Amino acid sequence: MSGDTLGKLFKVTNWGESHGSAIGCVVEGCPPNIPLSEADIQPLLDRRRPGQSNLVTQRNEADQVEILSGVFNGVTTGTPISLLIKNQNKKSKDYDEFAKLYRPSHADFTYQQKYKVRDPAGGGRSSARMTASNVAAGAIALKVISEMGIQVYSWVESVADIQSKLELGDVNEELIESNLVRCPDENAAKKMEQAILKARKEGDTLGGVVRCLVKNMPVGLGEPLFDKLEADLAKAMLSINASKGFEFGSGFEGTKMKGSEHNDLFYKDETSVKILTQTNYSGGIQGGISNGMDLDFRVAFKPVATIMQKQKTINIDGEEVEYNGRGRHDPCVLPRAVPIVDAMTALVLCDHYLRFKVYGG
């Protein structure tokens, strides 16, 4: 199987299954002499961890990370960093009947047709549990890019039809973490929480949108053709389970504007002596390369496919059957998707930062 590695210079190879003994990853290309310990990685994992509130899956995993290699005397050595997260709260029997049928909107059918074998427990390799390893790697990437002062902020902008009204300039980490939904608009967050709890009670699920803003971006990250910065960000975001859309800068709304309205006009800031733009419809990237303005993008997440309601489907013999969802699942992935978007953003930016230093800086 291919497709388990992300990045060119800062590379992350993900391994494991949802109900296996453990999951983890190998990080290659991390510069040496970066202070690093489990304590640097654990906080981001704790934000993604299941069982942290009544709004998310009740699978109770500690998600304690172990560094197996690549660190000596508290600093990175420049060699591959191996990260291990043990699976502790496995209930594989919950999925026994799913080995004989294809759950609607899951990977069961496509995985079986492609590989002729699959692990049905928790979705196996296709489980959202795989994102924990990427979040651990993302915590390392965040340390590297923080040297440049780059700051990554992701938050829940909408759940179903409930929309945050907060202005971009008002977003900060304290506001994002001030509630269980991770929406910095408290009024919207309360409505989102009620909607998620209602969906859970009804055995249903909800989708929504995570927005990400990256501040203090340097000029020059990205390439002009196939490795455009926004293209690599899109690939990373759409690799997250349940993601169904990626919108950069003005996105689809930009199609409603004229070029005279959409162009970001340059000016020279007298204080910083930097060349900036009066607007940011480009979302901080022009020609595939960062222009120094904030990166601004959205990621759309569908309602979780597992619902606790009876549905009709097809079994492996091609017969129509009825089944009822079981197991421990998020009624809405948005609160836990926030740290995943943070991590995937950091992985892409760290990779492009190292490429910039080698080839363009």
Buried (B, 14 or more C-beta within 10 A) or exposed (E): EEEEEBBEBBBBBBBBBBBBEBBBBBBBBBBEEBEBEBEBBBEBBBBBBBBBBEBBBEBEBBBBBBBEEBBEEEEBBBEBBBBBBBBEEBEBEBBEBBBEBBBBBBBBBEBBEEEEEBBBBBBBBBBBBBBBBBBBBBBBBBBBBBEBEBBBBBBBBBBBEBBBEBEEEEBEEEBBEBBBBBBBBEEBBBBBBEBBBEBBEEBBBBBBBBBBBBBEBBBBBBBEEEBBBBBBBBEBBBBBBBBEBBBBBBBEEBEEEEEEEBBBEEEEEEEEEEEBBEEBBBBBBBEBBBBBBBBBBBBBBBBBBBBBEEEEBEBEEEEEBEBEBBBBBBBBBBBBBBBBBBBBBBBBBBBBBBBBEEEEE
